[in-house]
């Protein structure tokens, strides 16, 4: 897994970036929220990354902050929201603005984003509200998508299907645990269930 890149910006053509990291050029897709804060081509940049592996491609997404990456990872867990749509959401609305839409059930504002219809907007509000409420998130969303989402991502990386990993984590009732502890308890629970 590639956690972050630090290198020189060779090319900026939204949503694509070309980053030179010690002579290796990484093609990265980034939301406009990241583009707005990038320095000019030729300058050094650090991007937090998320790698999506599909049958036909490997796509590296880059973000200006860890919070933005966590939010992206939370979005792609919503049924019907893939990486491209999550990138569109991040490009079209701030994290705080999105949280406000979820808290106020403002699906109309979400449908104004490209690619989001009424049903997807409703699904986003319902599923993301549960995640925000579970974590007792503030408007910053930071805590909302941290340990459980990181644990889910790790379990999926270990080969579990997303739904299976979600059920494994759902069986871990304690709150306030680190992602490492959530993973450990989820795996222990799966072993006990399999015996």
C-alpha positions as CSV (number, residue, x, y, z in Angstrom):
1,X,0.0,0.0,0.0
2,X,1.3,3.5,-0.8
3,X,0.5,5.7,2.2
4,X,1.8,9.0,0.9
5,X,4.0,10.6,-1.8
6,X,6.5,13.4,-1.4
7,X,8.0,14.8,-4.6
8,X,7.9,17.4,-7.3
9,X,4.8,18.3,-9.2
10,X,5.6,17.8,-12.9
11,X,2.1,18.3,-14.3
12,X,-1.3,19.6,-13.0
13,X,-4.3,18.9,-15.2
14,X,-7.4,18.5,-12.9
15,X,-8.1,15.9,-11.7
16,X,-4.7,14.5,-12.8
17,X,-1.3,15.1,-11.3
18,X,2.1,13.8,-12.2
19,X,4.5,13.6,-9.2
20,X,8.2,12.9,-9.6
21,X,9.4,10.9,-6.6
22,X,13.1,10.3,-7.0
23,X,12.8,9.7,-10.7
24,X,9.6,7.7,-10.7
25,X,6.5,9.5,-12.0
26,X,3.3,8.7,-10.2
27,X,0.0,9.6,-11.8
28,X,-2.4,10.7,-9.2
29,X,-6.0,11.8,-9.3
30,X,-7.0,14.4,-6.8
31,X,-10.2,16.3,-5.8
32,X,-10.4,20.1,-6.5
33,X,-10.2,20.7,-2.8
34,X,-6.6,19.4,-3.0
35,X,-5.9,21.2,-6.3
36,X,-6.8,24.6,-4.8
37,X,-4.0,24.3,-2.2
38,X,-1.3,22.9,-4.4
39,X,1.9,24.9,-5.2
40,X,2.9,25.6,-8.8
41,X,4.5,22.9,-11.0
42,X,8.1,22.3,-10.0
43,X,7.4,22.7,-6.3
44,X,7.5,19.9,-3.8
45,X,4.3,18.5,-2.4
46,X,3.2,15.8,0.0
47,X,0.0,13.9,-0.8
48,X,-1.7,11.3,1.3
49,X,-2.8,8.5,-1.0
50,X,-5.4,5.8,-1.5
51,X,-4.8,3.0,-4.0
52,X,-7.7,1.4,-5.8
53,X,-7.0,-1.9,-7.5
54,X,-9.4,-3.1,-10.2
55,X,-9.2,-5.8,-12.8
56,X,-8.4,-3.3,-15.5
57,X,-6.4,-0.6,-13.6
58,X,-4.7,0.6,-10.5
59,X,-5.6,4.1,-9.7
60,X,-3.8,6.2,-7.1
61,X,-5.8,9.0,-5.5
62,X,-4.1,11.9,-3.6
63,X,-5.3,14.2,-0.9
64,X,-3.8,17.3,0.7
65,X,-4.7,16.1,4.3
66,X,-5.2,12.9,6.2
67,X,-8.7,14.1,7.1
68,X,-9.6,14.5,3.5
69,X,-8.4,11.0,2.7
70,X,-10.3,9.5,5.7
71,X,-13.5,11.3,4.4
72,X,-12.9,9.8,0.9
73,X,-12.5,6.3,2.4
74,X,-15.7,6.7,4.3
75,X,-17.6,7.9,1.2
76,X,-16.5,4.9,-0.9
77,X,-18.0,2.6,1.7
78,X,-21.4,3.9,0.9
79,X,-23.4,1.6,-1.4
80,X,-23.3,2.9,-4.9
81,X,-20.5,5.4,-4.3
82,X,-17.2,4.6,-6.1
83,X,-13.9,6.4,-6.0
84,X,-14.8,8.7,-9.0
85,X,-18.1,9.8,-7.4
86,X,-16.3,10.3,-4.0
87,X,-13.8,12.5,-5.8
88,X,-16.6,14.5,-7.4
89,X,-18.2,15.0,-4.0
90,X,-14.9,16.2,-2.5
91,X,-14.5,18.5,-5.4
92,X,-18.0,20.0,-5.2
93,X,-18.6,20.5,-1.5
94,X,-16.4,21.0,1.6
95,X,-16.3,18.4,4.3
96,X,-18.1,20.8,6.7
97,X,-20.7,21.5,4.0
98,X,-21.3,17.8,3.5
99,X,-21.6,17.2,7.2
100,X,-24.2,20.0,7.4
101,X,-26.2,18.4,4.6
102,X,-26.2,15.1,6.4
103,X,-27.1,16.6,9.8
104,X,-30.0,18.6,8.2
105,X,-31.1,15.9,5.8
106,X,-30.5,18.3,2.9
107,X,-30.6,15.9,0.0
108,X,-31.5,18.7,-2.4
109,X,-28.0,20.3,-1.9
110,X,-26.3,16.9,-2.6
111,X,-28.3,16.4,-5.8
112,X,-26.8,19.6,-7.2
113,X,-23.4,17.8,-7.3
114,X,-22.7,16.1,-10.7
115,X,-23.6,12.4,-10.8
116,X,-25.7,12.4,-7.6
117,X,-29.4,11.6,-8.0
118,X,-32.1,11.7,-5.4
119,X,-31.6,8.0,-4.4
120,X,-27.8,8.4,-4.0
121,X,-28.3,11.6,-2.0
122,X,-30.7,9.8,0.3
123,X,-28.4,6.9,0.7
124,X,-25.5,9.2,1.5
125,X,-27.5,11.0,4.2
126,X,-28.6,7.8,5.9
127,X,-25.3,5.9,5.7
128,X,-23.1,8.8,6.5
129,X,-25.3,10.0,9.4
130,X,-24.9,6.6,11.0
131,X,-21.1,6.9,10.7
132,X,-21.0,10.4,12.0
133,X,-23.3,9.6,14.9
134,X,-21.4,6.4,15.8
135,X,-18.2,8.4,16.3
136,X,-19.9,11.4,17.9
137,X,-18.2,13.4,15.2
138,X,-17.8,17.2,15.2
139,X,-18.2,19.2,12.1
140,X,-14.6,18.5,11.2
141,X,-15.4,14.8,10.5
142,X,-12.0,13.8,11.7
143,X,-13.1,11.4,14.4
144,X,-16.0,10.2,12.2
145,X,-14.0,8.1,9.9
146,X,-11.0,7.1,11.9
147,X,-10.6,3.8,13.8
148,X,-13.6,1.8,12.4
149,X,-12.9,2.9,8.8
150,X,-9.2,2.2,9.1
151,X,-10.0,-1.2,10.6
152,X,-12.5,-2.0,7.9
153,X,-10.0,-1.0,5.2
154,X,-7.3,-3.2,6.8
155,X,-9.7,-6.2,7.0
156,X,-10.6,-5.7,3.3
157,X,-6.8,-5.6,2.5
158,X,-6.5,-8.9,4.3
159,X,-8.9,-10.4,1.9
160,X,-12.3,-10.1,3.6
161,X,-15.2,-8.9,1.6
162,X,-16.4,-5.4,2.7
163,X,-19.8,-6.7,3.9
164,X,-18.1,-9.5,5.8
165,X,-15.5,-7.1,7.4
166,X,-18.3,-4.8,8.3
167,X,-20.2,-7.6,10.1
168,X,-16.9,-8.6,11.9
169,X,-16.5,-5.1,13.2
170,X,-20.1,-4.8,14.1
171,X,-19.6,-7.7,16.5
172,X,-17.0,-5.6,18.4
173,X,-19.2,-3.6,20.8
174,X,-16.6,-1.6,22.7
175,X,-16.2,2.0,21.6
176,X,-13.2,4.2,21.8
177,X,-10.8,1.4,20.6
178,X,-7.8,2.0,18.3
179,X,-8.0,0.6,14.8
180,X,-5.4,-2.0,15.8
181,X,-7.5,-3.2,18.7
182,X,-10.7,-3.3,16.6
183,X,-8.9,-5.4,14.0
184,X,-7.5,-7.8,16.7
185,X,-11.0,-8.2,18.3
186,X,-12.7,-8.6,15.0
187,X,-10.3,-11.4,13.9
188,X,-10.6,-13.1,17.3
189,X,-14.4,-13.0,17.0
190,X,-14.2,-14.5,13.5
191,X,-12.0,-17.3,14.7
192,X,-14.4,-18.1,17.6
193,X,-17.3,-18.1,15.2
194,X,-15.6,-20.4,12.8
195,X,-14.8,-23.0,15.5
